[in-house]
Amino acid sequence: MKVGILGGGQLGLMLARAARDLGVEPLVLDPKPNAVAGQVARHLAVDWENDAAQDALAECDVVTYEFENVPTSVVEKLAARVPVHPSPAALAISGDREREKNLFRELGIETAPFAVVNTRDDLDRAVAQIKLPAILKTRRFGYDGKGQAVLRSETDVEEAWARLGDRALILEGFIPFDREVSVIAARASDHSMRFWPITENEHVDGILHISRAPAADVSPALLESARNALESIMVKLDYVGVLVVEFFLLGDRLIANEMACRVHNSAHWTIEGSATSQFENHLRAVAGLPLGKTDMSGYTSMINLVGQLPELDALADDPDIHVHVYGKSPAPGRKLGHVTVTADSRDALEARTRRVRDVVGDREPC
Ligand code: AMP
């Protein structure tokens, strides 16, 4: 069996590894000649639209993606020739913050107040309606906090417009959240679903810094509404694959921020922390196989390695600390690897996580 993967970054690398473990042959399309998934998969380093690459992908049994910004037209053309999961419709919605929020609202899932902004006048109207503080975000192509600005004063409004005003935007009310969590699920082609424990995330400068699973103090009611939210999205989109929705927790309110129709950084801990990783279950889903169990025993955290790789040898003596280095060249804000920590208790997890943070160095907001 062959799976085509659109995008060859670290998510593609870990998907391709999981594919190989399952005996599935991965074929990666990514225009970047040094895309890291090329370490373990045949890599077509040509434009998304390249005809020969489209033909090669159309010969796979199924095509999936690890990157939200693959041109929708490319995915739609492919879907006419080969099964593509998750569907091109899911990809188009998750790549557009307005469509994503409208879907959440249609399904009764709370979002931050928001307004679409295309002109400077729209921005003034949106600020008057939503009030400051607020966050101005690009509707498309935003990730890891890129393409956004927090607006606290009129001066911020001017500056943000000067920086982002040439693109389609959305203004969101600022949510003074208590915590951020990810809800991670997989849905198979027979419509069965599995959920991983809820994961709590800490971001620095909009980039994920640490995830911990299971999140502490999640009430049964909250768990149920989180799962219902994902189930309603997956049923609505006739979804096959891994879906991750990031929520803000504010008191007992669950406010959806965004969704990823693909494997996600906040679920990397599932490689060591769960019976089946997100990568394996994504592959299983898109390949029409039954999903693996998502149970976890114990506690897990995941610390991202961003910008520069620290000297990691100091962590090698602990069998409950697992280092993953992707093979990318260093650059500010670039995710170069991650470290997963496992433990039998929360206290042991925090002690081990502290050790990793001391080696890795905590990123401070700049
Ligand atoms: P995003 O690219 O939408 O995931 O945003 C990156 C990070 O910015 C989030 O994980 C939050 O920490 C913060 N953020 C985004 N939107 C909001 C919001 N409406 N209110 C408060 N914080 C936000």
Residues whose N, C-alpha, C, O or C-beta is under 5 A from the ligand:
A	BS01	AMP	A112 I135 D144 G145 E172 G173 F174 I175 H203 G206 E258
